[in-house]
C-alpha cells in the first residue's frame, strides 16, 4: 500500500482560527472540524460543497475516572494520504481500492491524551477516538459517547426502533420528525425478546434521503470490544446511544484503545450508496493467514418444514424433523442438484426445554437425538459430494456455549463438518447482558477467532449488526441480524413487499445477510390448514433475491417437494454464483426497487436480480458491462403477465434471449415481483 505522511506544521494563526478542513482525494467530500470559545469540538461534512452534516458534537464521558472529555486543548494535527488496493478472500468484487485522506487531532483534557481521527473517502467519512498508552491513564469505563450526526433538514428516514436485544423489526419509512419507535414496536407481536430504548431511539444502519435527492447512510465500522451504537434523536440531531451492560456501564477499556469508526456514506445517487466499500476499508485486514479453507457455498436446510408445521425441533411430540431418513431425503436432493451442504436444525438433545426459562444448562452441542445417526449421515453426505452444516442454537445461554465451544468445534472437525449456524434466541446469560452489549460483541468475535482455529466457517443469527468484520474474520461469513425470511410465517406483520428493497440500504451496508431466500410455495397452510400466513413475494422475486441480497452462504430455503414441480425455475438457484469478480448496481431506490448485476468468480457468466415493492413497474437498462463483441444467452426468470404477490404469486415465465453489450434489457416487474437473469457468454 502506498502511504505518504504529511505533518502539518501549525502556525500561531492556524491555532487562532481553530478550524481544520480536509477533503477527499477528488474533493467530492470534505470535513471541517472547528473549536469554539468553550473548547468544544464540532465537525461538519460537505458533499460537493453542500452541507450534509451540520455542526455536530464529538467527545465522551467517562464514569471511572469521572471525566468529561468534551472540551480539549489541541496539541497538534497530522494528515495522511493513503491509496492502495486489497483483495478480499471472497466478496462482491475481486479487488477493492482504499483511497482516503486522514486528519488526526491530538488532544488533551484533564490530563488525558486522546486523538480524534477522521478519514475522508470520495463516498463518505469515518471517525473514531483513540487513547494512546500513557503513564497516568490506563483503565477507564465509558459512560456515554457524544458523537452526533445533525441533519440539515427533515429528511425521509428508513429505520427500525432502537432495541438492545433485537434488530428483527419491520422497517419504517417516515420523516425524521415522525419517528416514534414505541408506536412502531407496539405493532410487533412476533419477536422473541425485545428491550426497547425509548420513543426517539433508532438503530443503525440508518438510511436517509433529503428533499433535494441526497442520500445519507449512518452506521459504524469495525465494532470490536465496544457496545453497538444506536442513535438518540432530538430535533434533527442523532446522537450515539451505546448499549449498556448488566450494571449500566457502556464499555471497559485499557489503553491503548480505540472506538469503532462512526461512518457517514453520502451520494446524490442511490446506486453509489450500495456500491460503497467504505465500511470494509475501515476494517482491519484478515487475521487469518491461510484462508484457503474458507469456501463460499450454497446449501439446503432441514429448517423451513418446522416453520410451516410439517415437523418440529424436539424429539418429543412425534414430529421430529431431524431424523436420519428425513435428512437423507434432503441430502439426496441437494446432492442431485449440486449443492455444497445441508443444514440440520433440531439434531441435538435439549429442544424440549430450550426457550423462555432463562435456563443456563441447555444444549451440549455434541449429543444427537437417538433417531439422528450423525456418523451415518456425514458419510452419506460425503458420498453425495456435500457436507452437513452444524446448528448451534445457544438459546442465548452464552456462558454455557463458551464453556463448550472447544468440545463442540472438535466434534465438528471429527465428523468432517466445517460450517455452523449459531443462534441467540432468548434473553442473554450472563443475566442482564444484552445481545448488543460489549460483552456479547466480544463473544461474537471470540466465536469467529476460535472457529478459525478449527478451520470452521460461521453464520450467526440473532447477533449484533455487522460492521464489516468479515474482512478481518473472513470465516465469519454471514449473519442474520435483521428480519429474515423466516418472518414470512410470522402471523402479525410478516414481511411486506418493500422490505427487501430497503435491506440493501440498511442492514446490508454492514455485511452479508443470511436472509434464506428461495421460497416457492407461498401459501403457508400446506401442512396446517389453520395457518393464514403467506409469503408476500412472487416466485421470480425469490430468485432475484439471490443477487440483490448478498451472501457467500446462500440457502435454498424451501422443501424438496416444493421445488420438484418447478425445476425449470429451480435451475436459477442451481446456477447462481455465491462469489463474485464484479458487481454493478444498475438502478436502485430505497423502499422502491433494486437491480444489481454480478459477474461470477473466474467465469464469463453474469447474474442479474431485479426486485420491486408493491408497485408494478417496467425496467429497462443497458448491458454495456458485458464483454464487447460477444454474444450472451440470457435466461430470464420473470414474473408472468398475471403474476401478483397477493393474488397469483407463483406465476412465472422462463424466457431465452440472445444479447450483446449493445443490447437493452427490458422486462416488467409485477406487484411484489422480480426478475432473475443468467447471462452466459456463447463465444
WOCORUR-V525748 format. One line per field, one symbol per residue. ss: DSSP state (A for helix, B for strand, O for the rest). phi: phi as a letter, one per 40 degrees, with the letter a starting at -180 (. if undefined). psi: psi as a letter, one per 20 degrees, with the letter a starting at -180 (. if undefined). A space follows every 10 residues. Layout:
ss->???
phi->???
psi->???
This chain:
ss->OBBBBBBOOO OAAAAAAOBB BBBOOOOOBB BBBBBOOOOB BBBBBBBOOB BBBBBBBOOB BBBBOOBBBO BOBBBBBBBB BBBBBBOOOO OOOOOBBBBB BBBBBBBBBO OBBBBBBBBB BOOBBBBBBB BOOOOOOOBB BBBBBOOBBB BOOOOBBBBO BOBOOOOOOO OBBBBAAAOO AAAAAAOOOO OOOOOBOOOO BBBOOBBBBO OOOOBBBBBB BOOOOOOOBB BBBBOOBBBB BBOOOOOOOO BBBBOOBBOO BBBBBBBOOA AAAAAOOAAA AOOOOOOOOO OOOOOOBBBB BBOAAAAOOO OBOOOOOOOB OOOAAAAAAA AAAAAAOOOO BBBBOOOBOO AAAOOOOOOO OOOOOOOBOO OOOAAAAAAA AAAOOOBBBB BBBOOOBAAA AAAAAAAAAA AAAAOOOOBB BBBOOOOOBO OOOOOOOAAA AAAAAAAAAA AAAOOOBBBB OOOOOOOOOO OOOOOBBBBO OOOOAAAAAO OOOOOOOOAA AAAOOOAAAO OOBOOOOOOO OOBOOOOOOO OOOBOOOOAA AAAAAAAAOO OOBBBBOOOA AAAAOOAAAA AAAAAOOOOB BBBBBBBBBO OOBBBBBBBB OOOOBBBBBB BBOOOOBBBB BBOOOOOOOO OBBBBBBBBO OOOBOOOBOO OBBBBBBBBO OOOBBBBBBO OOOBBBBBBB BOO
phi->.cabbbcccc cccccccfab babcdbgcbb bbbbbcccgc cbbbbbbfgc cbbcdbcbha bbcaccabbb bbcccibbbb bbaababcca icbcabcbba bbbbccbaaf gbcabbbbbb bcbibbaabb bccacbabba bccabbdbbc ccacccbbab ccacbabccc cbbacdccca ccccccccbb ccbbaccicb bbcbcbbbbc ccgcbbbbaa bfcbfacccb bbbbgbbbbd bcccccbgcc abbaccabcc ccbbbaacbc ccccccbdcc cccccdcccb bcccbdabab acaccccbgc aacccchgbc ccbdcccccc cdccccbgcc abcbbgcbch ccabbgbfcc cbbbgbbccc cbcccccccc cccbgabcbc bbccfgcccc cccbcdcccc dcdccgbbbb bcabchccbc cgcbdbcdcc dccdcccccc cccbfbbbbc bfccccbgcc ccbccccaac facccccdcc ccbgbcccdc ccdccbdccc idbccgcgcb bcccbcbacc cbcbccaccc cdccccbcbc acbbbccccd cccdcbcccc dccccccbab cabbccaaad gbaabbbbcc dfbcbbbbbb bbccbcacba acbcccccgb bbcbbcbbcc cbcaccbacc cabbbbbbbb cccbcbabcc dgbaabbbbb ccb
psi->ppppppooop rhhghhhlpp qpqrhjjgqq pppqpahjjq pqqqpqoljp pgorpqqqrq pqhoqoqomi pqpohrpqqq pporqqoqhr ahqiqppnor qppppprppk jppqqppppo rijaqqqrqp orpqgjogpr ppgqpjprno qirmrpqorq qppiiqkkqp pqorqgijpn hhgghhipij pgpqmqhrhk prrqpppqpr hjkpppppbq qlnplqrqoa pppodjpppp oqprahjiqg qpqpqqpqrr ppqopqrjph hhghipjggg hiqqrpiogo jhiooqrprr pnghhhhjjh argqgqijko hlqghghhgg ggggghjkrh ropoqkhqqi ihmhqijlpg oeqijioqqh jnnhgghhhg ghijkrqqpq pnpikjnhgg ghhjgggghh ggghjkpjqq oqqlpappop pirrhjrggh ghghghgggh hhhjlqqpop qkrqpqkjii ghmiinhrre kaoahhihjp hfhbprhigi ihghiegihi rqpnhmakph ohokkhioii qjqqomqrhh hhghhighop pioppohaqg ihhgilhhhh hghhhprjqq hqppogqqpp ifqppppqpq pkqlpqpppp qrbjpqqpqp qqkiirpqjq pqopopnrpr hjqphhhmhj prppqpqpra iiqppqrppr pkarppppop ph.
